Amino acid sequence: MSTFQLDTSTSRAHPTPQPMRRLTVPAIRKRKQDGVTAEPIVMLTAYTARQAQLLDAHCDVLLVGDSLAQVIYGLDSTVPVTLEMMANHTAAVVRGSYHSVVVVDMPFGSYEASPAQAFESASYLLKASGAAAVKLEGGEAMAETVEFLIKRGIPVMGHVGLTPQAVNVLGGYGARGRGDAEAGKIVSDARSLANAGAFSIVVEGVIEPLAVEVTKAVPCPVIGIGGSAQCDGQVLVTDDMLGMFERVPRFVKRYDDLASRISAAAQAYAAEVKARTFPGDAQTYQPG
């Protein structure tokens, strides 16, 4: 059931927004009717309350991705991410958003052992953060777990194709599905997740014809990242899209170059501090 959420605080961290009805998981699922999504789903990652505030009005889904490993913590992969890290960042994103469905990634090692383990981890994440759904990687092998979670009230977004948590098995981050056998497995994986009840599926890092095939093969919305514009929606890591990093995957389009702009602002600040021109009269308090 949709609810209105209004933060009445006047603080910088929690500015008062206009009342807004938050989207729901069923609303996202219903975007795709009879194999067609009239309005593509807009999804970006978010890791902080302020980032969520800036993105929320423009997105249908905010994903608190385990990509925070690299983006926030400077780790080499997503493997070291913990449930506590995901819960803390997701709670911040929920506090900073009023419109988007907030989905949280389940970190490596928190769900693969058994459906019971997955339920314990997922229920902790939702209770600790207020997120609406979880996302987990893997196809047919995870279908039983997906069905187990959904039957117990936990909506699930799937993830097939390039699955970063399995990078040590895959041997790298190259595009998947170039061979017929692998392509067929990815389509089969997506079907298994859809049949298990996933409300949406991310398809990452696959050749474009395969992304289109996956999109057509399942009734639920397929969100592409390194897939095809013909997917039912798109997701990117926000910091990549904003140009915060010099190296990004091929499938990323930079919509800004914030890294250079932030560096230039810091350089200007440093110069004024050294020249003793900051703070000036406008930034200091005078007697009387």
C-alpha positions as CSV (number, residue, x, y, z in Angstrom):
1,M,0.0,0.0,0.0
2,S,1.4,3.4,-1.0
3,T,2.0,5.9,1.8
4,F,2.7,9.6,2.0
5,Q,6.0,10.4,3.7
6,L,6.8,13.9,4.8
7,D,9.9,14.9,6.7
8,T,9.0,18.0,8.7
9,S,12.6,18.7,9.7
10,T,14.1,22.0,8.5
11,S,17.7,20.8,8.8
12,R,20.2,20.7,5.9
13,A,20.2,16.9,6.1
14,H,16.5,16.6,6.0
15,P,14.9,19.5,4.0
16,T,11.1,19.5,3.9
17,P,9.9,18.1,0.6
18,Q,6.5,18.3,-1.0
19,P,4.3,15.4,-0.1
20,M,4.8,12.7,-2.6
21,R,3.4,9.2,-3.0
22,R,6.1,6.6,-3.1
23,L,6.1,4.1,-6.0
24,T,5.6,0.5,-5.1
25,V,7.0,-2.8,-6.2
26,P,3.7,-3.8,-7.9
27,A,3.7,-0.5,-9.8
28,I,7.1,-1.2,-11.2
29,R,6.1,-4.8,-12.1
30,K,3.0,-3.5,-13.9
31,R,5.0,-1.1,-16.1
32,K,5.4,-4.1,-18.4
33,Q,2.1,-5.4,-19.8
34,D,1.8,-8.1,-22.5
35,G,5.5,-7.9,-23.1
36,V,5.5,-4.1,-23.6
37,T,6.8,-1.3,-21.3
38,A,5.3,2.0,-22.6
39,E,7.5,4.1,-20.2
40,P,11.0,2.8,-19.6
41,I,12.0,2.4,-15.9
42,V,14.7,4.8,-14.7
43,M,17.0,3.4,-12.1
44,L,20.2,4.8,-10.6
45,T,22.4,3.8,-7.6
46,A,22.4,5.8,-4.4
47,Y,24.5,5.4,-1.3
48,T,23.8,8.5,0.9
49,A,20.8,10.6,2.0
50,R,21.9,13.6,0.0
51,Q,22.5,11.7,-3.1
52,A,19.0,10.2,-2.8
53,Q,17.5,13.6,-2.4
54,L,19.0,14.8,-5.6
55,L,18.1,11.7,-7.6
56,D,14.7,10.8,-6.2
57,A,12.5,13.0,-8.3
58,H,14.0,11.7,-11.6
59,C,14.0,8.0,-10.8
60,D,11.5,5.1,-10.5
61,V,14.0,2.9,-8.6
62,L,17.0,3.8,-6.4
63,L,19.4,0.8,-6.0
64,V,21.7,0.7,-3.0
65,G,24.2,-1.4,-4.9
66,D,27.1,-3.4,-3.5
67,S,29.1,-1.2,-5.9
68,L,29.5,0.9,-2.8
69,A,32.5,-1.3,-2.3
70,Q,34.4,0.5,-4.9
71,V,32.6,3.8,-5.0
72,I,32.5,4.5,-1.2
73,Y,35.0,2.2,0.4
74,G,37.8,2.0,-2.3
75,L,37.7,-1.8,-2.3
76,D,38.8,-3.9,-5.3
77,S,35.5,-5.8,-5.6
78,T,32.1,-6.2,-4.1
79,V,33.0,-9.5,-2.3
80,P,34.0,-7.9,1.1
81,V,30.7,-6.0,1.5
82,T,28.8,-6.8,4.6
83,L,25.1,-6.8,5.6
84,E,25.7,-4.0,8.0
85,M,27.3,-1.8,5.3
86,M,24.3,-2.4,3.1
87,A,21.8,-1.7,5.8
88,N,23.4,1.5,7.0
89,H,23.6,3.0,3.5
90,T,20.2,1.8,2.5
91,A,18.6,3.4,5.6
92,A,20.2,6.7,4.6
93,V,18.8,6.4,1.1
94,V,15.3,5.6,2.4
95,R,15.5,8.7,4.6
96,G,16.5,10.9,1.7
97,S,13.9,9.7,-0.8
98,Y,10.1,10.0,-1.0
99,H,9.2,8.8,-4.5
100,S,11.4,6.0,-5.7
101,V,11.2,2.3,-4.8
102,V,14.4,1.6,-2.8
103,V,16.0,-1.8,-3.6
104,V,19.1,-3.1,-1.7
105,D,21.7,-5.5,-3.0
106,M,22.2,-8.6,-0.9
107,P,26.0,-8.9,-0.4
108,F,28.1,-11.9,-1.3
109,G,27.9,-14.7,1.2
110,S,24.6,-13.5,2.7
111,Y,22.1,-15.6,0.7
112,E,23.8,-18.4,-1.4
113,A,24.0,-21.1,1.3
114,S,20.2,-21.8,1.6
115,P,16.8,-20.1,1.2
116,A,16.7,-19.9,5.0
117,Q,20.0,-18.0,5.1
118,A,18.7,-15.7,2.4
119,F,15.5,-15.0,4.4
120,E,17.4,-14.2,7.5
121,S,19.6,-11.8,5.6
122,A,16.9,-10.2,3.6
123,S,14.5,-9.7,6.5
124,Y,17.4,-8.0,8.5
125,L,18.1,-5.7,5.6
126,L,14.5,-4.7,5.1
127,K,13.8,-4.2,8.8
128,A,17.1,-2.3,9.4
129,S,16.7,0.0,6.4
130,G,13.1,0.4,5.4
131,A,13.9,-0.7,1.8
132,A,11.1,-2.2,-0.3
133,A,12.9,-5.0,-2.0
134,V,16.2,-6.9,-2.2
135,K,18.3,-7.7,-5.3
136,L,20.4,-10.9,-5.6
137,E,22.6,-12.3,-8.3
138,G,22.3,-15.6,-10.0
139,G,19.9,-17.4,-12.2
140,E,18.4,-20.9,-12.2
141,A,20.4,-21.9,-9.1
142,M,18.8,-19.0,-7.1
143,A,15.2,-19.6,-8.4
144,E,14.2,-21.7,-5.3
145,T,15.6,-19.0,-3.0
146,V,13.7,-16.2,-4.9
147,E,10.4,-18.1,-4.6
148,F,11.1,-18.8,-0.9
149,L,11.6,-15.1,-0.2
150,I,8.6,-14.0,-2.2
151,K,6.3,-16.4,-0.4
152,R,7.5,-14.9,2.8
153,G,6.7,-11.3,1.8
154,I,10.1,-10.2,0.5
155,P,10.0,-8.8,-3.1
156,V,13.1,-9.8,-5.2
157,M,14.8,-8.2,-8.1
158,G,17.0,-10.7,-10.0
159,H,20.4,-10.2,-11.8
160,V,21.8,-12.2,-14.7
161,G,24.5,-11.9,-17.2
162,L,27.7,-10.4,-15.8
163,T,27.3,-10.9,-12.1
164,P,30.1,-9.0,-10.3
165,Q,30.0,-11.1,-7.1
166,A,31.0,-14.1,-9.2
167,V,34.0,-12.2,-10.8
168,N,36.5,-14.8,-9.4
169,V,34.6,-17.6,-11.2
170,L,33.9,-15.6,-14.4
171,G,37.6,-14.5,-14.6
172,G,36.9,-10.8,-15.2
173,Y,34.3,-8.2,-16.2
174,G,34.1,-8.9,-19.9
175,A,30.8,-9.0,-21.8
176,R,28.8,-12.3,-21.4
177,G,26.8,-14.3,-23.9
178,R,29.1,-14.3,-26.9
179,G,28.8,-18.0,-27.3
180,D,25.5,-19.8,-28.0
181,A,25.7,-22.0,-24.9
182,E,26.4,-19.1,-22.5
183,A,23.7,-17.0,-24.2
184,G,21.1,-19.8,-23.9
185,K,22.0,-20.2,-20.2
186,I,21.5,-16.5,-19.5
187,V,18.0,-16.6,-21.2
188,S,17.2,-19.7,-19.2
189,D,18.4,-18.1,-16.0
190,A,16.1,-15.1,-16.6
191,R,13.1,-17.3,-17.2
192,S,13.8,-19.2,-14.1
193,L,13.8,-16.0,-12.0
194,A,10.7,-14.7,-13.6
195,N,8.9,-18.0,-13.0
196,A,10.0,-17.9,-9.4
197,G,8.3,-14.5,-9.0
198,A,11.0,-11.8,-9.4
199,F,9.3,-8.5,-10.0
200,S,12.2,-7.3,-12.2
201,I,15.5,-8.6,-13.5
202,V,18.8,-6.7,-14.2
203,V,20.7,-8.0,-17.2
204,E,24.3,-6.7,-17.1
205,G,27.2,-6.7,-19.5
206,V,25.8,-8.9,-22.3
207,I,25.9,-8.5,-26.1
208,E,23.0,-6.3,-27.3
209,P,21.0,-9.0,-29.2
210,L,21.0,-11.2,-26.1
211,A,19.7,-8.3,-23.9
212,V,16.9,-7.9,-26.4
213,E,16.2,-11.6,-26.3
214,V,16.1,-11.7,-22.5
215,T,13.8,-8.7,-22.5
216,K,11.3,-10.5,-24.8
217,A,11.6,-13.8,-23.0
218,V,10.2,-12.8,-19.6
219,P,7.0,-11.1,-18.5
220,C,8.6,-8.9,-15.8
221,P,10.6,-5.7,-16.6
222,V,14.2,-6.2,-17.6
223,I,16.6,-3.4,-16.5
224,G,19.7,-3.1,-18.7
225,I,23.2,-2.1,-17.8
226,G,25.5,-2.7,-20.6
227,G,22.6,-4.3,-22.5
228,S,20.3,-2.5,-25.0
229,A,18.1,0.5,-25.2
230,Q,15.3,-1.9,-26.0
231,C,15.3,-3.2,-22.4
232,D,12.4,-2.2,-20.2
233,G,14.6,0.2,-18.3
234,Q,18.2,1.2,-17.6
235,V,20.4,1.5,-14.5
236,L,23.9,3.0,-14.1
237,V,26.2,3.6,-11.2
238,T,25.5,7.2,-10.4
239,D,29.1,8.1,-9.7
240,D,30.2,6.7,-13.1
241,M,27.4,8.6,-14.9
242,L,28.5,11.8,-13.2
243,G,32.1,11.5,-14.2
244,M,33.5,10.9,-10.7
245,F,36.0,8.3,-11.9
246,E,38.5,8.4,-14.8
247,R,38.0,4.8,-15.7
248,V,34.5,3.4,-16.3
249,P,33.0,0.4,-18.2
250,R,32.4,0.8,-21.9
251,F,28.6,0.9,-21.4
252,V,28.7,4.0,-19.2
253,K,27.9,7.4,-20.7
254,R,29.3,10.3,-18.7
255,Y,26.6,13.0,-18.3
256,D,29.0,15.3,-16.5
257,D,32.6,15.6,-15.3
258,L,32.2,16.2,-11.6
259,A,35.7,14.9,-10.8
260,S,37.3,17.8,-12.7
261,R,34.9,20.3,-11.3
262,I,35.4,19.2,-7.7
263,S,39.1,19.3,-8.1
264,A,39.0,22.8,-9.6
265,A,36.8,24.0,-6.7
266,A,39.3,22.5,-4.2
267,Q,42.2,24.1,-6.0
268,A,40.5,27.5,-5.9
269,Y,39.7,27.2,-2.2
270,A,43.3,26.2,-1.5
271,A,44.6,29.2,-3.4
272,E,42.4,31.6,-1.5
273,V,43.4,30.1,1.9
274,K,47.1,30.4,1.1
275,A,46.6,34.0,-0.1
276,R,44.6,34.8,3.0
277,T,41.6,36.0,0.9
278,F,39.3,33.4,2.4
279,P,37.4,33.9,4.6
280,G,36.4,37.4,3.5
281,D,34.0,40.0,5.0
282,A,31.0,38.0,3.8
283,Q,32.2,34.9,5.7
284,T,33.3,36.4,9.0
285,Y,31.4,37.9,12.0
286,Q,32.2,41.4,13.1
287,P,31.6,43.0,16.5
288,G,28.5,45.2,17.1
